[in-house]
Amino acid sequence: MKTGFIGLGNVGGKLAGSLLRGAVPLKVHDLDADLVAAFVARGAGDGGDPVRMMQDCDIVITCLPSPAASAAVVAKMLPHMGPGKTWIEMSTTDAGEVQRLGAEVMARGGTVADCPVSGGCHRADTGNISIYAGCDRATFERILPLLTIMGRKILHTGDLGSASVLKVMTNYLATANLLTLCEALTVMKAAGMDLGITSDAIAISSGNSFVHETESQLILSGTRDVNFTMDLVQKDIGLFQKLADLHGVPLEISPLIIDIMSDGQRRFGERAQSDRIIERLEEATGLDITAPGFPDRLVDTEPEEIGAEVAARR
């Protein structure tokens, strides 16, 4: 299948890179011409613009920073969608919005799936990230070969929009865990504990988590560059809060998380790296929450391999 990829940023560029390594016939598009040129140099085609992408490709994948960006791109592609054309939304977006746009695609005879990813940029870079897929079963089976090139574990979550609901939930949990880890590390430092030993203690305990195994490492090394910015965090946790409000769930922790991240943005910049949120506590305490022996960047050491569907409990 001729495949197009729109959005070559921190995540999208890595997903598109996996398709290129997997010998998928690929055209790419991004507002940054340098990113497109780099992919063309590696063997991809220059897609030109969203209209040409949808005209020339069987499947067009979008991985964009906001629901508004996705809506603008889909509006350009929509007149050229029809039978045999598929739109895959890999952005983290609003479920209602992807369902609204998806209905327009399907009304023209096209197919659509929302396929957000989870697992960090370092695993997206090796094709070992996890992918949720929300769509009908026939569409899922048609796009599964592409998904298994980009990801290791593929979960069919149900109807269109279901994957986006689950994705904002997982990002909410990751953000909550990041903030509690920041507090835990700071209290341990204040109590005189060695932060290297503290990290090891967390890693072998019931307090361990994916966030500790990734973001804590970059906090302690001092690099604090996880390739995920505070504006993206705010988008995701805001979508989770919107979902709670829509269904009348009175959350207590979520509003506090939003306030903390908003304060981080005021202090360090709208697009500061998310793990710089530790610096609020460093400023408040005068403590240095770093330790020797931690990596400057995250690297996925698992070998790249073709993914497979995860058997869901239904």
C-alpha positions in Angstrom: 0.0 0.0 0.0 1.3 3.4 -0.9 1.6 5.3 2.4 1.8 8.9 3.3 3.0 10.4 6.6 2.2 13.9 7.7 4.0 15.3 10.8 7.7 14.5 11.2 8.2 15.8 14.7 9.6 14.1 17.8 7.2 11.1 17.6 6.0 11.2 14.0 9.5 11.4 12.5 10.5 8.2 14.4 7.3 6.3 13.4 7.8 7.4 9.7 11.5 6.2 10.1 10.3 2.8 11.0 8.1 2.6 7.9 11.1 3.6 5.8 13.3 1.0 7.4 10.5 -1.5 6.8 10.6 -0.8 3.0 7.1 0.7 2.9 6.6 2.9 -0.2 6.5 6.2 1.7 5.7 9.8 1.0 6.1 12.5 3.7 5.0 16.0 4.5 5.8 18.5 7.2 5.7 22.3 7.5 9.5 22.1 8.2 11.0 21.6 4.8 14.3 20.5 6.3 12.6 17.5 7.9 11.1 16.5 4.6 14.4 16.9 2.8 16.1 14.6 5.4 13.5 11.9 4.7 13.8 12.3 0.9 17.6 11.9 1.3 16.8 8.5 3.0 14.6 7.3 0.2 11.1 8.7 0.9 9.1 10.7 -1.6 8.2 14.4 -1.0 4.4 14.3 -0.6 4.1 18.0 -1.5 1.0 18.8 0.5 -2.0 17.0 2.2 -4.1 17.2 -1.0 -1.4 15.5 -3.1 -0.7 13.0 -0.3 -4.3 11.8 -0.3 -4.5 11.7 -4.1 -1.3 9.7 -4.4 -1.5 7.3 -1.4 -3.8 4.5 -0.2 -3.2 5.4 3.4 -2.3 8.7 4.9 -1.1 8.8 8.6 -1.2 12.0 10.6 0.9 12.6 13.7 0.3 16.3 14.7 0.6 18.4 17.8 -3.1 19.3 18.4 -6.7 18.4 17.4 -6.9 21.8 15.5 -3.8 20.9 13.4 -5.3 17.5 12.5 -8.7 19.1 11.6 -7.0 21.5 9.3 -5.1 18.8 7.5 -8.1 16.5 7.2 -10.2 19.4 5.8 -7.7 19.6 2.9 -7.6 15.8 2.3 -11.4 15.2 2.7 -12.5 16.0 -0.9 -10.0 13.4 -2.1 -11.1 10.6 0.2 -13.2 7.7 -1.0 -13.3 4.0 -1.3 -9.9 2.5 -1.0 -8.5 5.4 1.0 -7.7 5.3 4.7 -6.8 8.0 7.2 -4.9 6.8 10.3 -4.7 9.4 13.1 -1.7 8.8 15.3 -1.8 12.1 17.2 -2.9 12.2 20.8 -6.3 13.9 20.2 -9.8 14.4 21.4 -12.0 11.3 20.9 -15.0 13.3 19.9 -13.0 15.2 17.3 -11.6 12.1 15.7 -15.1 10.6 15.6 -16.5 13.8 14.0 -13.8 13.8 11.3 -14.0 10.1 10.9 -17.7 10.3 10.2 -17.0 12.6 7.3 -14.3 10.3 5.9 -16.6 7.3 6.1 -19.5 9.3 4.5 -17.2 9.5 1.4 -16.5 5.8 1.5 -13.1 6.0 3.1 -12.0 4.2 6.3 -10.4 5.6 9.4 -8.6 4.5 12.6 -7.2 6.4 15.6 -3.9 4.8 16.5 -2.1 6.8 19.2 1.2 5.4 20.6 2.6 5.0 24.1 6.1 4.1 25.4 8.3 7.1 24.8 10.3 8.6 21.8 13.2 6.2 22.4 10.9 3.2 21.7 9.2 4.9 18.8 12.7 5.3 17.3 13.2 1.5 17.3 9.7 0.4 16.2 9.2 -1.1 19.7 6.5 1.3 20.9 2.9 0.2 21.8 0.0 1.3 19.6 -3.7 1.4 20.4 -6.1 1.1 17.4 -9.7 2.2 17.4 -11.6 1.1 14.4 -13.8 -1.6 13.0 -12.2 -5.1 12.8 -11.9 -5.1 9.0 -10.0 -1.9 9.0 -7.8 -3.1 11.8 -6.8 -6.2 10.0 -6.1 -4.1 6.8 -3.7 -1.7 8.6 -2.2 -4.2 11.0 0.8 -4.9 8.8 1.8 -1.2 8.9 1.2 -1.0 12.6 3.4 -4.0 13.3 6.3 -2.2 11.5 5.9 0.9 13.7 5.1 -0.8 17.0 5.8 -3.9 19.1 2.5 -4.4 20.9 -0.7 -3.5 19.0 -4.0 -3.4 20.9 -7.4 -3.2 19.1 -9.3 -1.1 21.5 -12.8 -1.2 19.8 -14.6 1.5 17.9 -13.2 4.7 16.4 -12.3 7.0 19.3 -11.7 4.3 21.9 -8.0 4.4 21.4 -7.8 8.2 21.9 -9.8 7.8 25.2 -7.3 5.3 26.5 -4.3 7.3 25.3 -5.2 10.5 27.3 -5.8 8.2 30.3 -2.3 6.7 30.1 -0.7 10.2 29.7 -2.6 11.4 32.7 -1.3 8.5 34.7 2.2 9.1 33.5 2.0 12.8 34.4 0.7 12.0 37.9 3.6 9.5 38.4 6.1 12.1 37.2 5.0 14.6 39.8 5.0 12.1 42.7 8.4 10.9 41.7 9.7 14.5 41.8 8.3 14.8 45.3 9.7 11.5 46.4 13.2 12.2 45.0 13.2 15.6 46.7 12.1 14.4 50.1 14.8 11.6 49.9 17.5 14.2 49.1 16.3 16.4 52.0 16.4 13.4 54.3 20.0 12.8 53.4 19.5 9.7 51.2 21.9 8.9 48.3 19.8 9.5 45.2 21.5 6.7 43.3 20.5 4.2 46.0 17.1 5.8 46.1 16.6 5.2 42.4 17.7 1.6 42.9 15.3 1.2 45.8 12.4 2.4 43.7 13.4 0.2 40.8 13.1 -3.0 42.8 10.0 -2.0 44.7 6.3 -1.7 44.4 6.9 2.0 43.7 8.6 1.2 40.4 7.1 2.4 37.1 7.7 3.1 33.4 8.1 6.8 34.3 10.8 6.0 36.9 12.6 3.8 34.4 12.6 6.7 31.9 12.1 10.3 33.1 13.6 9.8 36.5 16.9 8.8 34.8 17.0 12.1 32.9 16.0 14.1 36.0 18.9 12.6 38.0 21.4 13.1 35.1 20.4 16.7 34.9 19.8 16.7 31.1 16.0 16.8 31.6 15.2 16.3 27.9 12.7 13.5 27.4 11.5 14.8 24.0 8.1 15.7 25.4 7.2 19.3 26.2 4.9 20.8 28.8 2.4 22.2 26.2 1.9 18.6 25.0 1.4 17.4 28.6 -1.2 20.2 29.2 -3.0 19.2 26.0 -3.2 15.5 27.2 -4.2 16.1 30.8 -6.6 18.7 29.7 -8.3 16.2 27.4 -8.5 13.8 30.3 -10.1 16.4 32.5 -12.5 17.2 29.7 -13.5 13.6 29.5 -14.1 13.5 33.2 -16.2 16.6 33.0 -18.2 15.2 30.1 -19.2 12.2 32.2 -19.7 14.0 35.4 -16.8 12.5 37.3 -15.6 14.9 40.1 -11.9 14.5 40.0 -9.7 15.9 42.8 -6.1 15.1 41.7 -6.4 16.0 38.0 -7.1 19.8 38.6 -4.1 20.0 40.9 -1.9 18.3 38.3 -3.1 20.9 35.7 -2.3 23.7 38.1 1.3 22.4 38.8 2.1 22.0 35.1 0.7 25.5 34.4 3.0 26.9 37.1 5.9 25.0 35.5 5.1 26.6 32.1 5.0 30.1 33.7 8.4 29.5 35.3 10.3 27.6 32.5 8.4 28.3 29.3 5.3 27.0 27.5 7.3 24.4 25.6 9.8 23.5 28.3 10.7 19.8 28.6 8.2 18.1 30.9 10.8 16.6 33.3 12.0 20.2 34.2 9.0 20.2 36.5 11.5 18.9 39.2 13.0 22.4 39.1 10.0 23.9 41.0 11.0 21.8 44.0 14.7 22.5 43.5 13.9 26.2 43.6 11.7 25.8 46.6 14.2 23.8 48.6 17.6 24.9 47.3 18.4 21.2 46.7 20.1 19.7 43.7 18.2 16.6 42.6 20.9 15.1 40.5 23.3 12.1 40.9 26.2 10.6 39.0 25.9 7.6 36.8 22.6 8.3 35.0 22.2 8.6 31.2 22.1 11.8 29.3 19.5 10.4 26.9 17.2 7.4 26.7 18.2 4.6 24.3 16.0 1.5 23.6 18.4 -1.4 23.9 15.9 -4.0 22.8 16.4 -5.2 19.2 13.8 -4.0 16.7 11.4 -6.6 15.6 8.0 -6.9 13.9 5.2 -6.4 16.3 2.0 -8.4 17.0 -1.5 -7.9 18.1 -2.1 -8.1 21.9 -5.0 -10.4 22.8 -7.5 -8.1 24.5 -9.8 -9.2 27.4 -13.2 -8.8 26.0 
